[in-house]
Amino acid sequence: METDHATADFQVDERSGLAGLVADFLEYLATQRNASSHTVAAYRNDLHQFVTFVRRERGESADVAVVDHLLVRLYLAGLAAGRPDSRSGQRRAPYSKSSIGRKLAAIRALFAWLVRSGQAVANPAELIATPKREQRLPFHLNIDQAVALVESPPPPHQEELEAARDRALLELLYSSGLRVSELTGLSVGDLDRTGGLVRVLGKGGKERIVPVGSKALESLTAYLVLRSWPDEPAPLFLNKRGQRINRRSVARIVTRQALQIEAFRAISPHTLRHTFATHLLEQGADLRSIQELLGHSSLSTTQKYTHLGLDRLMEVYDKAHPRAHQTKQGGE
């Protein structure tokens, strides 16, 4: 992860010039756009870094009038190449394309607001293309690793109920490929043990029905028995205080259990979603079915969640395509 250096060389003064306009923009985001504190903090960091650059290039009294598309391009080029640190003299690591794209978006949003409010004539970032993001294959577990994770023994300090919850939670994540937000939103009544199904509320309030494997059902049943079969409206998974479990708690459980297994790296709940999709595809499931199970509106999104090695791809192709192997006839 890159380290931002918005205030590496001097403290940004928010009271005048371009920095003052940035401060006004941040206040607009917080008060009129109801942006979250995390969003405002991200914009503040990125825009202060840009102000630092503008002052270095155009003087500390520089205002919005000195910013043109050439200056913005120079700034982005410096991020991509890595700039010498003014204190150490060493070159900083280059920023990733996704980080550069985010910083460009912040500049673009700032000047769009300045133009709308009559404080700038044009948006110098408007016509600058966003860098194409690197296509990274998401990490997934192999089958042995996935089984080891869901069957990992609980830490000695855990009580029986907590251990049963963790096992059921891990089994369900791997069995059904749920998003962590979907898992935390489940209630007891969403689980159909007889049919081996779970009703999930996905993104955009879209409901879908997802199969639950027998091992996951066994773990869920054991957990609910220890809870004396709560009523249907009750949360399916509880934290130590008896409240609905949240995303951070689920992430901690997954990380803790993963690190118990030798040679495991830290993983997230989303890793199990990637793993679910990849293992289904490797075992012959078609991409459209996996799309439905994951609740993706676009097939292209599903493709990013799946991995197949070249050998496996060739095997699938050879078996499935009618013209993968031609039988030579008639001397052809």
N, C-alpha and C positions, 0 to 999 in steps of 0.2 A: 504494500500500500504506500502510495506516495505521501510525503509530508508537505503540507502547504506552508508557504513562507510569507503569508500576507503581511506580517509585521516583523519580518526578520531584520530589516535594516533600520526602521524607525517606527514609532507608534503612529498609526493613522489618525489624523485629526479630523473628526467627523463634523467640524463646525463650519468649514468653508470649502469653496471650490467643488470639485468633483466628489470629494468625500462627503460633503454636506448633502449633495443630491442623492448619494447612495444611502445616507442615513434616512432621508425623506422617503426614499423608495422602500426601504425595509419597514418603516413605520406604516406605509401604505399596505404592504403585504400583510402585516400583522393585524391592523385595525380594520381595513376595508375588504381585504380578500380572505380574512380569517385563516391565514396560513398557519400551519403548526409551528411550534417553537423550533423543531428540528429543521423544517424547511427554511425558516428565517435565518437560523444559524448557518446553514449551508450556503445560502445566498450571501450572507455577511462575510464569510470566510473567502469565498471566491471573488467577490467584488472588491474587498479590501486588498486582496492580492493584486488585482488589476490596477487599483488606484496606486499601489506602491510602484508598480511598473511604470505607469504614466508619469508619476512624479520623477522617477529616476530618469526617464527619457526626455521629459518636457519641463522639468522644474517643479518644485514643490507647490508653486502657486497655480499650476496647470488647472484649467477648468474644462468643461464639456466641449468647448469649441475646438480644442486641439486634438480631439479624438476623431480620427478618420479610419477608413477601412485598412489602410496601409499599416497604421499603428496597431490595430487589432491583429492583423496578420503577423506582424513582427512579434507581438506578445505570444501568440499561439505557437509560432515557430520556436521561440525560446523554450516554451514548455515542452515541446516535442524533443528538442535537442538536449535540454538540461542546461541550466545557466550556472556560471561560477558563483559560488557563495561569496558575498562581499567581505565576510568576516574570515572564513577559513581559506578562501582562494580555490577551494576544491569545487569541481563541477557537480551539481546536484543531479540525481537520477532523473531521467526523462519521465514525463507523465504518460500514462496510458492514453490510448485514443478515447476511451470512455470518459476519463477524467477531463481531458481537453474538451470533449464535446459538452460535458456538463458546465465547464467554465464559460465556453462560448455561449451556451444557452442563457447563463446568468447575465452576461453582457448584453445579449440580444433583448432579454426581458427588461433590463434596466432602461435601455434606450428606446424601446417601444413605449414604455411608460412616459419617458421624457418627451417624446414626440407628441403623444396624446395630450399631455399637459402643457404643451407649448413651450417647453424648456429646451428643446433641441429641434433642429431643422430636419435632420435625417437620422436614420439608424445605421451606423457604420458596420454593424455586424449582420445586417439583414440578408445580404447576398453572399455571405461567406458560408461555404458548405461545411456541414458538420462532418468530422472525420468518421469514416466507416469503422464501426466497432469490430474488434477482433472476435472471431468466432471460436469460442472456447467450449470444448466438450465438457459437460458437467461430470464431476467425479461420481462414480457409483461403486457399490460393493459387488464382489463376486458372490456366488451362491453360498459358498462356505463361510465367507465373512458375514453375510446377512443372517445365516442360521446361528452362527456364533454370537452375534449381537443380540438377537431376540431371545436366545437361551442363556445369555450371560447371567451368572449368579449375582444377586444383589450384594451391595456392600454390607459388611457385618453390622453396621450401626442401624441399618434400616429395620423398621418393624415389619411384621408379616403383611399387613395391609398395604403398606407403601411398596413393598417388593412385588406383591401381586398386581398392584396398579401399574408399576413400571413395565412388568412383563406384558400385561394386556395392552398397554399403550404402544410399546414397540411392535408387538405382533400386529396390531391393527394398522399402524403406519405402513408396515411392509406388506401386509396382506391386501390392503385396499388402496394404497397410493394416495392417501388423503393429504391435502394441504394442512399445515399445522393449525391455521385458523378454522378449518373445517372440523378438525379433531377436537379442539377446545370448545367448539360450539355445540357438540353433540350432547343430547340428553338421553336418559335411559330408554325412553320411549322410541327413540330413533333406531334402536337396534332390534331387528327381527331375528331372534335366535332360531326359530323354527325354519324360516326360509333361508337363513344364512345371508342376510342382507342388512345394509345400514342405509338410512336416509340421510343425505348430506345436503347442506345448504352451501353452495359454492359462490364464486364471484358473481356480483351483480344480482344476488338473491336467487340464482338459478338452482333449482332442486334437482338432484339426481339420485338414483338408487345404485349402490355399489355392492358387489358380492363380498362376503367375508369368509375367509378360509376356515377350515375346521380347527386348525391349531389356534388361530386367533379367537374363535368362538369358545374354545376350551378355556383359554386364559381369561377372557372377558367374564365367562360364567363363574370361574373361581374367584375373581375379584368381586363380582356383585354378590356372591354368596357371603363373603366376608363382610359386606356392607348390609347384610340382611335384606337384600332385594328392595332397594329404594323405589319410591313411586316413579312413574314414567316422566313427570316433569323435572325430576332431579338431574343435575349434571352427571354425565357419564363418568367423567374423571374429576377427582377432587384433589386439592392441595392439602398440605398438612393442617391447615386451619379449617378444613371442611368446606371450603368454597370452591367454585369452579376453577379449574386449573387454567393458567394463562400461558401465553406463547413462550415467555422466558423460562418458565418452569419446565415446559416440555423440552426446550433446547438444552437446559442443564441436565435433564435426565438422559437425553440421547448422548450428549458429550461425555457424561460420567460413565455410562455403560460402555461406550465405545473405547474409552481410554483404559478400561480394565482388560481389554483383549490385546494380547501381545502384538506389537507392530502395527496397531491401529493408529491412524491419525485422527485428529479431531474432526468430527462430522456434524452436520446439522440435520434437523428433521426432514428438510427438503432432500437430503441425500437419499433417504429411504424412498421418497417419491420417484427420484431418478432411477433408483435400483429396481423398484416395482415395474416401471415401464420397460426398462431394458431387459429384465428377465422374462417378461411376457413376450417381448419381441423375439428374443433368442429362442424361446420355446415354440415359436410358430404363430403367435397371435398376429392378426393383421393390424396395421396402423390405425385404421378407422375405429376398430373396437377399442384400442388403447386410448384413442382420442375421447371416446365416450366415457370410458372409465375415469380418465383424468379430469373430465369436465372442461376440456379445451374447446374454445369456439373456432380456433383455426388449426388446421392440420400441420401447418408450418411450425406452430408452437410445440406440438407433440413431437415432431422430428428432433427438436433440440433436446428433448428429454431422453432420447434413446441412443444407445450405442450398439454398433455391430462391427466386429472386426472384419477385415477384408476376406479372410478365409470363410467366415460364416456367411458373409454377403454372397460370395461365389457359390457356396453350397446351396443357399436358398434360391439363387438365380438358376443354377443348374437343375434343381428339382422342379421349379415352378414354371420356367419359361418354355413354351412349346418348341422354340427354335434355338434353345441354348446349345444343343448338340445335334449336328446334322449327320445323318447316315448317308454315306456316299453311295449313290446308286447310278447305274448306267454310265460309269466311268467319270462322273462329275467329281 
